[in-house]
Amino acid sequence: MRVVIVAVSSNRCITGVSRHAANLVKCLLTRPEVTALHFLVAPWEYEYVCEAIARRDARLHVHSVPLREGTVYRNLWYYRTLPEIARQLRADIVHLAYPSPIQAGAFSCPTVVSLHDLYPYDIPSNFGFPKVLFNRAILRHCLRNVTSIACVSDSTRYRLGIRIPEALQKAATIFNCVESGPVPVKPSFAVTWGKRPFMLCVAQHRRNKNVPLALRAFSRVVKHELFKDMRLLVVGMPGPESKQIHCFVRAAGLSDHTFFVSGIPDEEMSWCYRYCELVVAPSLIEGFGLPIVEAQLAGCRIVCSDIAAFREVGGTGCKYVKLTPAAEEQFADSMITSLQERRPLPSYLPELSPDSIGEQYIAVYEVVRAPSRAAGIPSNARMLERSGEARSARSGEVKSAVTEAPTAARS
């Protein structure tokens, strides 16, 4: 089976989507059914995705495709150029790492898309107006035209059924692959910290991440005599909420207690999980909840919002706080309580391993490639049956020219 994974985006550093794509590569490389794996990225993504994959395999070819910067050029590349690249690479499956505009009849093989969330509908303030309308249109266009949809959680699949019910018939749930982090390396920004304790919040500066709530709760924690030296490290890309976040930090007198970074290497991220006192995640809505899983694998104390995605992956390993008007005080109380408890042991999550997740993707690929499928669209029940056999449920709840791109690709 020759698989083409497409993760061409505007990202200049590692993000959740690019990490998902890199992990998807790792999963598929565990499978003997995969005879060739072509990974397409933009030139500015090439270095960091190669570092994230960190695998040597004769079947793997990472291609940096020629592409002009800008949303319009990127969308046109997906719509016009990608189908011909897939033909040149003799793809049996084309897997998009996130929803992008494609022509349904332009591919000679089935297409799969990873669906991380329904944010254009569920949290439109992440995008702003009128940009959110274009994001909704592209999301609907992609989900209508792909052969199959791989939702990263049951909660995402549930939201799909509410927002775009006509797409539910070709959707299956396959969790994100998550591995224990590499050997920790202390970040340069923490060299002068000494033994000063810190909490960790892994979140982009977007509305759904709810970073201001974490800051307000943290401001209460540092007033406690036991935790007056505590710091809060926020790891995530700047975004629409950055101005509000930094204004609050200054107004609350937290400048000496908070530190903001983005795009740090996996080894440094591993150090942050390993040595933080607590992970706080107050999100309003999530598609999966990667920091929750990574924190469990590192043996962290976790205080998070009581939302479906976190419940699905967090199980009994978190303290959950409902997002009520009293959330700020309740988050602070839960953080103070957790800080006085023993740090848990690292979790063992084999159901999220590359072997397990890779098996589930192959099951879906085989279904959509089956000659007996009706009009190229697999039945939802059959896909769920095939992918579900390999998945251990953790909860009951419910990603130029034709001749130009391949020949100019760097492998």
Secondary structure, DSSP 8 states (H G I E B T S, - for coil): -EEEEE---S-SS--HHHHHHHHHHHHHTT-TT-SEEEEEE-GGGHHHHHHHH----TTEEEEE----SSHHHHHHIIIIIHHHHHHHTT-SEEEESS-----GGG-SS-EEEEE---HHHH-GGGT-TTHHHHHHHHHHHHHHHSSEEEESSHHHHHHHHHH-GGGGGGEEE---------S----GGGGGGTT--EEEEE--SSGGG-HHHHHHHHHHHTTSGGGTT-EEEEES---TTHHHHHHHHHHTT-TTTEEEE-S--HHHHHHHHHH-SEEEE--S--SS-HHHHHHHHHT--EEEE--HHHHHHHTTSSEEE--STTHHHHHHHHHHHHHTS--------GGGSHHHHHHHHHHHHHHHH-TTSBTTB--HHHHHHHHHTT-----S-----TTHHHHH---
